């Protein structure tokens, strides 16, 4: 189909109105305002959500270092901080009991941090950005990264008004070509345009280890008053995650009565039935967690992936016409499982770099490379380097990880090894035959009877995420080979997509054309944009692309 597309020119294109993109826009406006001889360039800040914060999800305990550097008077301006951290606790969970760790090393503590709702915090940051004259173009989704003669030149936005077969309907609006002097990808975890960048510009990841991901599943509950103190932070390891696998849970006391409760599961699991949502339901049924939630009401749900391998999985941060920020650049501290402050710092450094590029009128890698230098000399690099081997220490399981974490603390982050090799997460999944050979049993996920009081099925949780997609559009979950899904994957893995997706997008249903056999049924309208499928599919035949702008989850208080 030959489509005529409108070309829109701008100076600076920022993709993603999360902490990194908003910090960049705010800092850049301030730098230009302080330079009396410079006019404000054209800045286009776009986000695929219906509003800034609609797709923003985190635990979240925020280190204020980033926001304090960006907006020193953030408290006076009414930043939505749920509560200052009032106490820390960590537990080892067994199926029916819990052992509290008697001592928490300072590196695991949260003194001075704040419990926040990330989507509320991002909404507030967007207000600060708009107050300095930069608009957020919400509901505008990028579909393809434009690379011409080796240089990134902008983004093609998604086509609107296509039917399920990709044919134009009466309301068809072709996506535009947004051309920019510099494009900054601040998409969050495993963004589709960032994936394009890595595929089209291999040098970005040539010296990086494959990223390691977790899928975090979260609910916000309203619980009886006094059940948990505002600002109380509880972290857990152990049940229901097997000790050989990576993951853990949390409960955070928010302002007044709400609590944030969630569970994060490593996607490098050997188990083809690995199910983050089911493990979360089992987690809530544990006596320690159930005691907190008892008599409460579940209000909101969400899920997202987390880039957790740290410093050695970070890509090169720049290219001709391109910068990478925040989770798109893998800027998350795996030891603390925190990235908001690092995302904000990356936006600050990107703004400083772009300011220099504007003065030189040079957006080549020669000038934009200063961003990498700023990072290497920043507190962000120092923090990430100190935690560089944390996730890798858990390669042999929980107990090995706890041992390595202790050694790393006394060796400046190195531990007994440095830069341990790893494979992409999906390569760790075993076929059912190989699983039986290694563990002497069939892969079998634990289950729970959903009682709609403590535990909920995936569809109920999806409803609480506010997710909405127009049904009449091409699936944004592209399956390149259904034959693999309906035959080979069924036989070899048992169709793990129906397990690892936390939103019931993938379901194996009876195949009327093949009695006794099943086929894959897609329900893209359930998708919460977590990207788990794109990461964990063992055959890599699932590709997540952006749907029409403004669709997906509409998170509240998450």
N, C-alpha and C positions, 0 to 999 in steps of 0.2 A: 504494500500500500504506500503510494507516494504522497507524503503529507507535507504541505507547506507550513513551516513553523516561523512564528514571529521571533525576532532576535531582540533581546533586551540587553543593553549595555550598562554596566555598573563598574565602579572602581574596586570595591571589596565585596565579595560574596561570602557570607557566613552561613553554613548549613548546620542547623541545630540550635534551638534556643533553650539549651540547658545551661548548667553552671559555667561551662567553658565558653560557649558562644556569647552568652550575656556578659560575662566578665570581659571578654575581648571588646565587645561593642562599647561598654561603659568606660573602660580604660582608654580606648582610642579617642572617644569623644573628649575625655578630660585632657589628654595629651595635646590634641589639636586646639582645644580651648585655651591652653596655656601658651600656645605659640601664636602670637598676634599676627604673624606674617603668613599664616596658612589658612586657606579656606577648608571647610569641611568637605571631605570627599563623599561620593555617593556610596552608601553602605546598604546592602540588601541582606537582611537577617531573616532567613526563612526556616520554618519548622513544619513538619508533617502533621503535628497534632492540631486539634481544633482550637487550642489556645496554648499559650506558653505554660508548661507544666502538665498538660494533659497526659503526656507519655512519660513523665518523670517519676521514677520509683527507686527508692532505696530503703535501707533498714529503718531509720538512719540515725547514726550518731555522727555529728559533724565536728571535726576539728576546726575551730574558728580562725586558724592562722591565715587561710586564704582570703576569707571575706574581710578580716580585719585589715589586711594589706590593701584590698581593693576599695572598701568603704569603711574607713576607721570608725565612723559614727553609726554603724549599722544598727546598734541597739536603739539609739535615739531616733532613728528613722523608722522604727517599728518593725524590724525584721522579725518574721514569725518563728520565734524560738519556742518550742514546746516547753522545755525545761532544761535548766543546767543539770548536768549529771550529778546525782546526789549520792550514788554508791555503785560499786562494781561487785559482781559475783560471777564465778564460773563453776559449773557443775559437770561431773561425769555421770551420764545417765545410764542406768541399767533398765531392763524392761519394766521393773516395778519399783525401782529405788533410785536414789541420787546421792552422790558423794560430792560435797562442796570442797573445792580446792582451798587449802588452808592459806595459800599465799599466791598473790598475783604479781608477777614482775612488773615494774613500772611501764615497760614497753607495751603491756597488755591493758594498762589502766586507761581510764577516760576522764580523769580529773581535769577540769577546765573545758571539757567539751560540752556539746549541747545535743539533746534529742530534738530532731526536727522532722517535719513532714516535707520531703523533698519537693513534692509537687506544689505545695504552698510556698515554700521558700523560692522556688524558681519563678512562680507567679509574682512574688514581691520583687525579685531581681529584674523581671521584665518591666515592672512599673518604674524602677530606677532608670533603666535604659531608655524608656520612652520619654521620661522627664528631661533627658539630656538631648532629645531630638532625633533618636533613632527608632524607627518603627519596626515591630515584629510582624512579619508576614506569615501569620498562622494559617494552617490548612494548605500550605504550598509544599508539595513533596517532590524531591529530586529523584529522577528515574535512572539517569545515566551520567557518568562523569565524562566530560569532553576533554580529550587529549589530542592535540594537534602538533605534529612534528616533535613529539616527545615532551611537549609543554602542556600543562593543565590550563585550559582556557575557560572553564565554567561548567555548567550543569544543564542537562535537559530535564525539564519538569515532566511529571507524569501526564499522560493523556487522560482526559475526562470524557465520560459519556460513551464508553465502549461496551458492547454486550459481552456475554460470557465467551464467545468465540473470537473476540477481538475486533468485531466489525463496528463501524461508527453507527451510533443511534442518532436520533433527531437532535439531541442536545450535545452532540460531540464538540469538544473543544481540544484542539491539539495542544500538547505541551509546548512550552516556549524554550528557546535556547538562551539561557542567561549567561552572557559573556562577561568575564571579570578579569582585572589585572592580577588578582590573587584570589584563590578559592581556599577557604579554611573549613576543613571537615571537623565538626564538633557533634557528630551524630549519636554519640553514646556507643554502646557495646555492639560490635560486629555489624556496623552500619553497612548498608548495601552499596553506597558510593565509596566507602572506605575499602570494601572488598574489591570494587572495580579498580581503585587506585593500586591495590596490591597486585592485582592481575595484570593491569596494563603497564605498571612501572615496577618490575620485579626487584629492582635495586632497593626499594623501600624496605623489603623484608629479607634481603639476601643474607644479612648477618644476624638475624633474629631467630630465637628458638620459637617453635610453634606456641601459640597462646594456649593457656589452660583455662577452662571455663567452669563455673558453677551455675546452676539454675537456682535462683532464690524465689521462693514462693511465700507470699506474705498476706496476712489479714490484719485489719484494724478492728479491735473490739471495744465496745463500751462495757466496762465491768463495774460491779458495785463499789461505791466509794470506800476508800481505805484498803482496797484489795492489794494495790501496789503503789508505792510512793512515786510521785512525779519525778522523773529523772533517774529512777532506779534502772540499772543496766544489768541484765542477766544474760550470760552466754553459756551455751552447753556444747559438749561433745559426746559422742557415743550414740546410744539408742535414738532413733531406729536405724541409723546408718551402721552397716557392718564395720568392724574395726579395721578391715583391710582397705576401706574406701574413705574418701575425703569428704568432709562436710560437717555441719553443725547448725545449732539453732540459736534463737534469741528471743527475749522479751524485753521491751523497753516501755517504761512508764511515761506517758505523754501528759500534756496539760489536763488537769482535772481528772476525769475518769478513763479516757481512752488508753489502750495499750497497743503497741505494735508487736505482733508475734509472727515469727517466720522461721523458715528452715531452708538452708542452702545445701545443694547436693552436687558433688563433682560429676562432670560429664565424661571423665576418663574411667568410668566404671566398666569392669569386665562383664557385668550382668546385663543381658539384653532386655530384661524386664525392669530395669532401673526406672523408677517412677517418682520424681520429686514431689508431685502433688499428693500421692498416696503416703509417702513418708511424712509429709507435713501433717496429714490427718492423724497418723499414728503418733506423731510428736505431741499433738494437742491432747491426745488421750492419756499421755503419761501423767501420773499423779502430781508431779511437781507443776506441770503446766495447767492441768485440768483444775487444780485448786485455785489458780489465779483467774481462770476464765469462767468458773462455775457461777451460774446466775447472770452471766453477761449476754451480750448480743453482738453478733458479727455484723459489722457495718460495711466494710470495703475489702476488696481482694485485688491482688495483682501479682505478676510474675515477670522476672527479667533474668537475663544472663549477666554474669560478672566476670571480667577479665582478671584472672588471679595469678598469673605466673610471674608478674612483676618485671623488674628491670631488664632481664635478659630477653624478654619477649617483646619489648618495645621496638617499633619500627624506626627507621630513619624518619625524622620529624619534618622534613622539607623536601621540596623538589621545585623545578621551575614552575612558578605560578601556584604552588600548593603548600599549605601548612596543615599539620595534624595536631589536634588538641584533645585533652581529656581522655575519656575511655576509648575514643578512636585511636589514640596513641598508646593505649595500654597503661595509662597513668593511674594505677591503683596500688596501694600498699597492701600486699597479701597478708602481712603479719597482723595488721590492724583491721583489714577488710574495709578500708576507707579510701575514698577517691574524690569526694566533693571538693575538699580544700586543694587537692592537686589539680583538679580540673580548673578551678578558678585561677590558680597560679599559672597554669599553662596559657589561659586566656590573656592574662596580664603580660606574659612574656611575648606572646604572639602580637599583641597590640604594640608593644615597644618595637618589635621587629618591623611591623608594617609601617610604623611612623618613620623609621629610617628609610624604608623602601620608597615611601611617598616623597620624601625630601630628595632622594636620588632619582626618582622616577625610574626605578630599576626593580623589577619583581622577578628577576632570575634567581636561580639557586645560589649564585654568588653572593647576593645580598640577603636572601631569605635564610641562608645558612647560619646567619647570626642567631636565629632562634635556637638552633641546636647548641650553640655556644652559651647562650643565656641559660639554657636548661642545665648544661654541664657544670655551670658555676652557681647553681641555685640551691636553696634548701630542699627543693623538690627532688633533685638528683641525689642529694645526700641521704634523704629519707628512703628513697626507693633503692638505692644501692645497699643500704644497711639491711634491707629486708629481701635482698635479691635471691636468696636461696631458700626462703621460708617454705613456699609451696613445694619445691622440689624435695625437701626433707621428708615429706609425707608420702613419697613414692612407695615406701615399704609398708604403709599403713599408719594408723593413728599413733601407736606406741613408738614406732620409729620416728614419726614426726615430732612427737613431744620431746624425745631424746635429742634429735637434731636441733630443735628450736632452742633448747638449753645450751647446746654447744655453740650455736650461732650467736647467742647473746654475749658470750664471753670472748668471741673471736671477731667481733665487728661485723657480723653477718655472714662470714664465709662458712663456718662450720667445718665438717670433715671433707667437704668437696666444694667445688666451685663450678658453676654453669653446667649442671648435670644435664645430659642430653634428654630430650623427650620427643615423643611423636605427637601428631595431631590427636585430639581427644578421641575421635571416632575410631582410630586404629586400635584402641585398647579394648573395645567391645569384642567379646568372644562369641563365636557361633555357639549354638546349643550343644553341638557335639564336642567342641573344644572346652566349653564350660564344664560339661560332665567329666571330661578327662582330667581337668585340672582340679576340680573341687569335689568330684565324686557324687554329684547330685544334679538334678535338673534345676535350671534357673527358675526360681519360683518367688514371686514377690508376695510379701505379707499383705493381707487385706484387712479392711475394717468395714463393719456395717454402718453405713451413713445414717446418723440419727437426726440430722438437721438441728442439733443442739450444740455439739462440739465438732462434729465432722460433717463435711458437705461433699457432694459429688462435684465433678468438674463443671458441669453446666450451671449449677447453682452459684459456684464461685465466679464463673465468667459473667453471670448476670450482675454480680456485685462489683465488677470492674468497670461497668458502664460501657463495655465494648459494643461498637456498632459499625457495621459495614453495609454498604449498598449491595444487595444480592446480585444485581444485574451488572456485573463487570467481570473481566478476566480474573481467574484466581491469582492472587498475589503469592501463592505458594506453588511454584512451578515444579512439576514432576517430569523429569526428562525421560523417564523410562518406566511406564506403569507395569510392563511385563516383569521387571525385576521385583516390584512391590508385590504383585499378585502371585508370583511363583517362587522365584529364587529366595527372596527375603522371607517369605512364609516358611519355607523349608529350612533355611539355614539359621535364621534369627528369631522367627516367630513374630515378625513385624513389630520391632521395638518402637516405631513411631507412635503406636497407640498407647504406649506406656510413658515415654519421656515427654510428650507434649502435655503441658499443664492446663490446657484449655479445650481438650476434646475436638481438635481440628481433624485428627486422623482416626478413622474407625474402620475396622474390618467387618464387612457385612456379607451376608449370603449372596453368592453369585448365581443368579437365576439361569445363566447360560451354562454353568458348570455345577451340577448337583453335587453337594458335599464339599464344595470349595468356596473360598471367600475372595473378595476383591476389596481394594482400598476405596473408601468413600471420604471425600474431602468436604469439610465445612469451614471454608475460610472466614466466614462471618464470626466465628468464635475466637479468632486469633487475637491475642493480647500483645503481639509484636515482641515476644521475648527472644526470638531467634534460636531457640533450643534445637529445632528441627534441622536448621541449616548447619548447625555445628555437629550434632550427635548422629545423624544418619550414617550408618556404616558404609553405604555405597556412594554417598554424596550425590544422590540423584534429586535431592530436594534443594531448591534455590528460593530463598525469600527475597521478594522484590516489593517495592512500595505500592500499596493500593492507592486509590484516589485520595487526595489530600483531605485532612480533617477527619479521617476515619481511624478506627482502632479504639483503644481504651480511652476513657475519660476519668482519670484517677482523681479521687478526692481524699485528702488527708493521708495519702500514702507516701 
